[in-house]
Amino acid sequence: MSTGETTPSELDRLVAVMARLRVDCPWDARQTHRSLVHYLIEETGEVVDAIEAGDDTDLREELGDLLLQVVFHAAIAAEQQRFDIDDVARGIGDKLVGRHPWVFADTGVPDDLNATWEAGKKAEKGRTSSLDGIPTALSALARADKVMSRSASHGVPLDLPEEPITADEVGAQALALVSRARASGIDAEQAVRDALRGLEDEVRRSETDSAS
């Protein structure tokens, strides 16, 4: 393991390697943003697997594969003169500074950091609802968690049970529901998505009512 921070030259080398591949490797040259989506999702999942396994060697490798996806997409955009890897890094750096005024400016630490973060995102992107910006590609469970978290952060009441439960109980009950859905010929993922659409409509109506 190297000491200190990773030198910029290693990142520059990776960018240069990708630029060469885009010219001299037929497979790399024909890739597009859309054709790489599958690999981006796959590499993200492998990073999660490495984290859960607690294997630093695998984690380092998988983070590299995920970084490759960032560099790959930036290279494609750079070829079309839309943006490059420096623009990507500058954008996230500026975003982090802007969303942490209690660190980079003379402000106090807010009581609710999550709510402040979401409010900053909403202001930056001109969003009209707390639900705007939640990726539709998320699994039903992940999207449901996001919807409920955003709603709670913005003070939108939800008529749903909130009794404490253990992780083991969550897993067992989720598997039981999937089993019952299969036995009934129901697509559990789609059923949750359908129910979630109704919940999202409820949240948006509540936001509209509170704003009027």
N, C-alpha and C positions, 0 to 999 in steps of 0.2 A: 504494500500500500504506500502511495506517495505521501509525503508530508506537506502540510499547508494546503492552500487552495489549488484547484486544477488550473494550470497555466492556460492563458488564452490561446497559446500556440496549438494546443491539442484540439481545441474546438475549431480553430482555423484549419487545421489539417483535415479534420472530419469534413468540413465544408468543401475543401479542395478535392478530397477523395470523391465526394458525391458529385461535384461538378464534372470530374473526369468520367465517372460512371455514366452520367447522363449523356455523354458524347460517345464513349467507346463501348458501352455494354448495351446490346440490343434490348435486353429485358428492362433494364433501368430506364433506357431512353424512351420506351413506349408507355411508361406508367403515367397516370394522371391522378389528380386528387381523388376522383371517384374510384379508380381501380385500386387505390391504396387503402380505402376505408376498412376493408376486411382485415388487413394486416395491422392497422392501427388498433382496432378493437382486440385482435388476438394478442398483440404485444402488451396492451394494457392489462389484459387478463393474466398474462404470464408474470407481470410485475406483482400483481396482487398475490398470485400463488407463491412467489418467492418471499414476499413479506410474511405471509401466513406460515410458511415453512421455517422462517427464521434463518435462512441460509444466505449469508452475506455474499458468497461467491456468485450464487445464482442471481441475487438481487442486483449486484453490480453489472452483471452481463445483461440482465433483462432491462435495467434502466438504460443501458447503452442502446439496446434494440429500440426502446421507446424514443430515445433521443434521436436515433436515426430517422424515425418517422417525422419528427419535427423538422429536421434538416432537409429531408426529402421533399416535404411539402413546400418549405421555404424556397428550395432550389427551383421547383417547378414555377412558383410564382415569380421568382427573380428573372427567370428566362423570359417571362411575359411582361417584365418591367412593372409588376404590380406592387411587390414588396420583397424584401430579402430577410435573411436571418437576423441582421442587425435591427431591422424594423420590428421584428417579433420580440427580440430581447428588450429593445427600448420601450415598446408598448407595455410589456408586463412590468418592467421596472417603474415606469411612470404611474401605472395603475396602482401598484403596491404603495408607492409613496403617497399618492393622492388619497387612498383609502385608509391610510394610517396617520392622520394628522396629529394624533396623540404621541406618535413616535417622531415624526419628521417636522412637526410644527408645534407651536406653543399653545397646545390645547390640552384639556384634561382627558383622562381616560373615561369613556362613556360607561354607564352602568350596564348596558346591554350591547356587547360588542357585535353579536350576530345581527341584531336589528339595525345597528349603525352601518354594518357592512352591506346589508341588503338595501338599505336606503340609499347608500352611495351608488350601488349598481343601478338602482332604479333611476336615479337622477342622471347618471352618466348616459344611459341608453334611452332616456325619454320614455320609460315604460309607464303604462297606465295601470297595470295590475301587478300585484306581488307575484303572480304566477307566470308572468311573461319571462321568457328566456329559459324555462325548464326544458331540457332536450326531450323531444318526442321519442328519441331512440332508446331512452332508458327503459329498463325492464319495468313491469307494472309495479312491483314492490318498491323499487328504487324511486320511481316517479311519485308513488303514493307518499313515501317518506318526505320527498321534497315538497310536495303540495302541502302536507300537514305542517312541516317546519316553517315554510314561508307564511302560511296562514297564521300560525301562532306568533311569529315575529311581528306581524302587522296587526295583531289584535283582532283578527277575524275569528269569531267563535264557530266551532264545529260541533255538531250534535253527534259525537262519537264517544265510545267508552274510553276512559283513560286510566283504568285500574292498573297498578303496578304488576309486572309479570317478569319472570326470569327468562334469560336467553334460551335455556333448555325448553321451557314451556312454549316460547315462541316457535322454536324449531319443530317441536312435536305437533303443535296445533296447525302449523302451516302444512306439514307433511300430511296430517290427517285430512285437511281440507282438500289438498290436491288428490288424495286417494278417493275421497268421496266424489270429487268432481269427475275423476276418471270413471268411476263406477256408474255415474249418471250421464256419461257421454258429453261432459262439459269441458271446454277448454278453459282451464283455471286462469291462465294468463290473460286471455281475452275477457273473461268475466270480470276480473279486477279492473282491466282497462275501461270496460263499459261502466262499471260502478264509479270509477274515478272521474269519468267525464261528467257525471251528474254532480259529484262533489265539487269539481272545478267550477261548474256553472253556479253552484250555490255560493262559492267564495266570491266569484265575480259580481254576483247580484248583491251580496253583502257589501262589497267595496263600493259599488255604485250607489247603494242606499246611504251609506255613511258619508259619501262625498256630496250628496245632494242636500 
